[in-house]
Amino acid sequence: MLAGAVNWFTGLPSCAYSQEQPNQPDFVLHSDVRLVLLDVAVKDRHGELVGHLTPDNFTVLENGEAQRISVFSNEDVPVTVGILVDESRSMLTKRNDVLSAADAFIQTSNPRDEVFVLNFNDEVKPGLPRSILFSDNIEQLRAALYRAVPRGRTALNDAVVKGLQQLALGKRGKRALVVISDGGDNASRHTRSDMYAMVENSMATIYTVGLLDATDPDWNPHVLKHLAHVSGGEAFFLKDSSGMTAICQDIAKEIRTRYTIGYQPKPGNHGVLRHIQVRVSAPGRSLLSARTRTSYRYEELVNDGK
């Protein structure tokens, strides 16, 4: 499997996701065929999310070669989500807006999502009690957001690495990170290359919300853009924190409306980066655009039980 992403190559008997039944508490992927699963957002020329498309509306290319779509879904299914909140000293004056926006994200999300919060400054700390990895309890998640105290520097790389590691422990088939920060990195043990490698080997979609701070010598918007671009998410940049609530609500809505598209990749070229492109078109709808991750690393299964 790909490191840190047990469901990046996964399997399903004949359909994308098993539909949840009332007596099924968890959303489960069944494994017997290797697949690449893509999390895809579609928007029209006005930037509005587009639903109700079919597999015939999509073309998936891997290294320029068309792939046969064998998995397709557009259901509002629960996901595993991590909220990473910068709690460095520079965030003090923006903190109330940031936490209100994160709270709005939680309330707009699917109520069955399993969510965790990581607060980061000089180090990365869980917002939830250490005995609880995920929660769907709004009050518990609110307490997790407010648990930290703004201080110190910014360990962004460490936060993303820890977030991806915790996502891999989730039970939901679809996974996302929302990263809110006003700076670059000046405190991490992990390098930027470490972080980027984990993003390439993960199925998670990453959304980044950057608060512009021209006075911060470590501010690096390129990093936030890259995290979003490679993973198929989106990067947002604000001059102040007042507009953050609307952005976080829009992110939550997009997560709930993204398509899941899967195909079976050709074996070979272990560890080599493979490039992905998804095209979308529909009669009577012009200038539709699809956004998904742009690449992944193919790794052979060593022991798959067969």
LINPE-V564343 format. One record per backbone hydrogen bond with DSSP energy under -0.5 kcal/mol. NH is the residue of the N-H (numbers start at 1). CO is the residue of the C=O. Records with the same first field share a line. If there is no record, write none. Layout:
NH = CO / CO
//
This chain:
2 = 5
5 = 2
8 = 5
9 = 5
10 = 8 / 35
18 = 28
24 = 21
25 = 23
28 = 26
32 = 30
35 = 10
36 = 263
37 = 8 / 35
38 = 36 / 261
40 = 38 / 259
41 = 291
43 = 289
44 = 48
45 = 286
47 = 44
50 = 42
57 = 54
58 = 55
59 = 279
60 = 67
61 = 277
62 = 65
63 = 61 / 275
65 = 62
67 = 60
69 = 67
70 = 68 / 262
71 = 262
73 = 260
77 = 75
80 = 174
81 = 79 / 114
82 = 176
83 = 116
84 = 82 / 178
85 = 83 / 118
86 = 84 / 180
87 = 120
89 = 152
91 = 88
92 = 89
94 = 91
95 = 91 / 92
98 = 94
99 = 95
100 = 96
101 = 97
102 = 98
103 = 99
104 = 100
105 = 101
106 = 102
107 = 103
108 = 104
109 = 105
113 = 110
114 = 79
115 = 113 / 135
116 = 81
118 = 83
119 = 125
120 = 85
121 = 123
125 = 119 / 123
127 = 117
128 = 117
132 = 129
133 = 131
135 = 115
138 = 136
141 = 137
142 = 138
143 = 139
144 = 140
145 = 141
146 = 142
147 = 144
151 = 87
155 = 121 / 153
156 = 154
159 = 155
160 = 156
161 = 157
162 = 158
163 = 159
164 = 160
165 = 161
166 = 162
167 = 163
168 = 164
169 = 166
170 = 167
176 = 80
177 = 205
178 = 82
179 = 207
180 = 84 / 178
181 = 179 / 209
186 = 154
187 = 154
195 = 191
196 = 192
197 = 193
198 = 194
199 = 195
200 = 196
201 = 197
202 = 199
205 = 175
207 = 177
208 = 234
209 = 179
210 = 208 / 236
211 = 181
212 = 210 / 238
216 = 213
217 = 215
219 = 216
223 = 220
224 = 220
225 = 221
226 = 222
227 = 223
228 = 224
229 = 225
230 = 226
231 = 227
232 = 228 / 229
233 = 228
236 = 208
238 = 210
243 = 240
244 = 241
247 = 243
248 = 244
249 = 245
250 = 246
251 = 247
252 = 248
253 = 249
254 = 250
255 = 251
256 = 252
257 = 253 / 254
258 = 254 / 255
259 = 40
260 = 73
261 = 38 / 259
262 = 71
263 = 36
264 = 68
265 = 263
271 = 298
272 = 269
274 = 296
276 = 294
277 = 61
279 = 59
281 = 57
282 = 285
285 = 282
286 = 284
289 = 43
291 = 41
293 = 231
294 = 230
295 = 230
296 = 274
297 = 200
298 = 272 / 296
//
